[in-house]
Amino acid sequence: MKQFILIIREDIRTSRPDNELQEIIQLHIQWANKLAKNGVFVNGYGLNGRGCLLEMVDGSIQQREIPYPEIAFGGLYIVHAENLEAAIEIGKQCPTFSIGDKIEVRELL
């Protein structure tokens, strides 16, 4: 069985009240529990909104603040799947597409 990462990309152009954020977190906890029950969940993490991007510009390391204006990584899941297509089917079950989230699916090497 291969491992895949499901990266949650959140639309952060509008802020959400704390109660709505807690509801979103609960949806993800429930989904993680379902994935665990189905035997495909390896691990998952939410990400703090603060951070930075380091990149080399003209020979020196520059720092850009995160989040970016429109999309941020909100968290990730690591799952077991036979192949990319099976991992995509798992990703399609994400409970927060309706609020603008996107899922990037990639195989871990």
N, C-alpha and C positions, 0 to 999 in steps of 0.2 A: 504494500500500500504506500502511495506517495503522500507527501505533505504539501499543502498549498496554504498560501496566505490570502486572506480576504481583507483587504484594506478598505476601511470605511472612509469615504470622502464626504464631508459634510458641507452643505451650503451655509456659510456663516455671514451672509450679507445682512441678515436680520438677527438681532439678539432674541433669545427666548427667555421667558420668565423661569425662575428656579423650579416652580412646580411642573412646568412642561419638560424641563431638562430631567427631572426625577422620573417622569413618566417614560421618557425615552430610554433612560438607563434601565428601568424595570423591563421594558420591552426587550432590550438586549440581554438582560439576565435570563429572562424566560426563554429566549431563543438559544442562548448558550446551554441552558439546561436541556432543551429539546435535542440539540445537537449531541450533547453528552449521552442522553438516553438512547440516541440512535447509533452511538459508538463511533462518531466521526470527530468529535471535539477533542482537540489536543490542548489548546490554551487560548486565552484571549485577554486583551488589555484595552482599556480606555487610555486616551492620551490627554495630558494636561494641555490646555490651549496655549500656554506660554512656551516659547522656544526660539530657536534661531536657525537660519540656514547659513552654512559656511561655504564660501566659494572663492576660487582664485580669480582675481581681476587684475590684469596688468602686473602679474608677478607677485602680488601680495594677497593675503587672505582677508576677505571682506566678510562682514556679518550683516545679514538681513533679518529683520524681526519676522516672526511668525505670530499670528496667522497672516496669510495673504488676503488680499481684498475679497476674494470670492469663495475659495474652497480650502478646507484644511483637512488634514488627516485627523479623524476623530477617534479612531481605535482600530484594532485588528483582531482577527480570529486566525488561528492555525487549525486546519482540519485535515483529516485523512480522506483521500479519495483515490479511486483507481486511475483516473486520468483527468485532464483539464476539463473535459466536458462534464464529468461527474462533479467536479469542484464548482463549475459554473451553476449547475443545478442546485447545489447547496447554497451558493451565494444568492440565487434568485429568491430564496426564502427569507431574506433580510426583512425585518419588520418595519424598517423606517424609510423605504423608498418613497412612501407617500408624503414625507416631509422634505423631500429633495435630496436625500442621501444617495450616493452612488457607491458601487462596490467594484474595486479592482481585484481581479483574481490572478494570482501568479503562483507557479510551482516553486517550491523551495528546493535548492540544490544541496 
